[in-house]
Amino acid sequence: MSKTFQIILFFTIFNQSFSQKNVSVKIDNRIEAVTIFYTLATRDTLERKPTPSIYYKDFNNYFEKYKNHKSLNWYRNLDTWDGYDLSIIGLFLSNEYPFKIEIPYTGTQLRSSNMTIFLAKFNEFYKDCEVENFIKTHKKEYAKITAFAKKSIIESDVLNDVKKFYNKPSNGEILIFADILNNLGNNAIEINDKQFSDKKIFKLAYLQDENIIQTNESEVKFIPCNLTHFRYTQK
């Protein structure tokens, strides 16, 4: 069972050309961990739930016993919640638990709390709810998902359409972070750090296609459609 996603690409105007070899699709452990936290804390209130899949079924089964963890209840009781782009803060964090700020955070994704308090609650959740174990047991699935997504993007006309849209060449890397539990929207990622220089980065949501029936037995397959919903920002 496959599904179509709508790609919403946010790129700066640049003067180098798109190339197939410069496309990377990844599932970042830190982004995934924050997404897991956010999904568990908000999904009973948000109208839109994650897209059904085998992965979402595993997620439900694994985290059922942790759904009322005190860190989740802390977040639920905040005066303000963050948007679906919250998980981007994962890229600013250290690679391993306990997570701390590794790249100076200047973003606007975290609005519900200050970073110090949020990380304390998030680290507590990560340890108590054995998030690392869940992510590790799905490593092979992540590799399969990202390989399929990259192949689909390269074999589609998406990159050619983007190139024609800008009518300018670019050698900069297109870095895509697939977000399996995010059924709310795609968004650009801006990080002012040398390791991300010359990269066009965005987070790709697994948006549900109303034309395709998906169940808890469906594999996760990102398949690009045409660029009817292509958007961009200029800077």
ChimeraX attribute file (.defattr): number of C-alpha atoms within 10 A of each C-alpha:
attribute: neighborCount
match mode: 1-to-1
recipient: residues
	/A:1	12
	/A:2	14
	/A:3	22
	/A:4	18
	/A:5	19
	/A:6	22
	/A:7	25
	/A:8	20
	/A:9	22
	/A:10	19
	/A:11	20
	/A:12	12
	/A:13	13
	/A:14	16
	/A:15	13
	/A:16	13
	/A:17	16
	/A:18	19
	/A:19	17
	/A:20	16
	/A:21	10
	/A:22	14
	/A:23	19
	/A:24	16
	/A:25	22
	/A:26	19
	/A:27	19
	/A:28	18
	/A:29	19
	/A:30	23
	/A:31	22
	/A:32	22
	/A:33	20
	/A:34	19
	/A:35	22
	/A:36	20
	/A:37	20
	/A:38	24
	/A:39	18
	/A:40	21
	/A:41	22
	/A:42	17
	/A:43	12
	/A:44	10
	/A:45	9
	/A:46	10
	/A:47	7
	/A:48	12
	/A:49	16
	/A:50	17
	/A:51	24
	/A:52	21
	/A:53	20
	/A:54	16
	/A:55	20
	/A:56	20
	/A:57	14
	/A:58	14
	/A:59	16
	/A:60	13
	/A:61	10
	/A:62	15
	/A:63	17
	/A:64	11
	/A:65	10
	/A:66	14
	/A:67	16
	/A:68	13
	/A:69	16
	/A:70	14
	/A:71	20
	/A:72	20
	/A:73	14
	/A:74	13
	/A:75	21
	/A:76	16
	/A:77	10
	/A:78	10
	/A:79	8
	/A:80	11
	/A:81	17
	/A:82	16
	/A:83	14
	/A:84	18
	/A:85	22
	/A:86	19
	/A:87	23
	/A:88	27
	/A:89	22
	/A:90	21
	/A:91	18
	/A:92	20
	/A:93	20
	/A:94	14
	/A:95	15
	/A:96	10
	/A:97	13
	/A:98	14
	/A:99	17
	/A:100	17
	/A:101	16
	/A:102	12
	/A:103	14
	/A:104	11
	/A:105	16
	/A:106	12
	/A:107	15
	/A:108	11
	/A:109	15
	/A:110	19
	/A:111	13
	/A:112	15
	/A:113	15
	/A:114	9
	/A:115	15
	/A:116	11
	/A:117	9
	/A:118	16
	/A:119	18
	/A:120	15
	/A:121	16
	/A:122	21
	/A:123	17
	/A:124	17
	/A:125	19
	/A:126	22
	/A:127	13
	/A:128	13
	/A:129	18
	/A:130	14
	/A:131	20
	/A:132	15
	/A:133	11
	/A:134	15
	/A:135	19
	/A:136	12
	/A:137	10
	/A:138	13
	/A:139	13
	/A:140	10
	/A:141	15
	/A:142	21
	/A:143	14
	/A:144	13
	/A:145	20
	/A:146	21
	/A:147	16
	/A:148	17
	/A:149	22
	/A:150	20
	/A:151	15
	/A:152	17
	/A:153	18
	/A:154	17
	/A:155	12
	/A:156	15
	/A:157	15
	/A:158	18
	/A:159	17
	/A:160	14
	/A:161	14
	/A:162	17
	/A:163	17
	/A:164	11
	/A:165	10
	/A:166	14
	/A:167	12
	/A:168	14
	/A:169	14
	/A:170	18
	/A:171	16
	/A:172	18
	/A:173	20
	/A:174	21
	/A:175	18
	/A:176	24
	/A:177	21
	/A:178	24
	/A:179	21
	/A:180	25
	/A:181	22
	/A:182	26
	/A:183	20
	/A:184	17
	/A:185	17
	/A:186	23
	/A:187	17
	/A:188	18
	/A:189	21
	/A:190	15
	/A:191	19
	/A:192	13
	/A:193	10
	/A:194	8
	/A:195	8
	/A:196	13
	/A:197	12
	/A:198	14
	/A:199	21
	/A:200	20
	/A:201	21
	/A:202	22
	/A:203	27
	/A:204	26
	/A:205	26
	/A:206	27
	/A:207	22
	/A:208	21
	/A:209	15
	/A:210	9
	/A:211	8
	/A:212	11
	/A:213	12
	/A:214	19
	/A:215	14
	/A:216	13
	/A:217	13
	/A:218	18
	/A:219	18
	/A:220	25
	/A:221	21
	/A:222	27
	/A:223	19
	/A:224	20
	/A:225	17
	/A:226	14
	/A:227	15
	/A:228	9
	/A:229	10
	/A:230	15
	/A:231	11
	/A:232	11
	/A:233	10
	/A:234	8
	/A:235	6
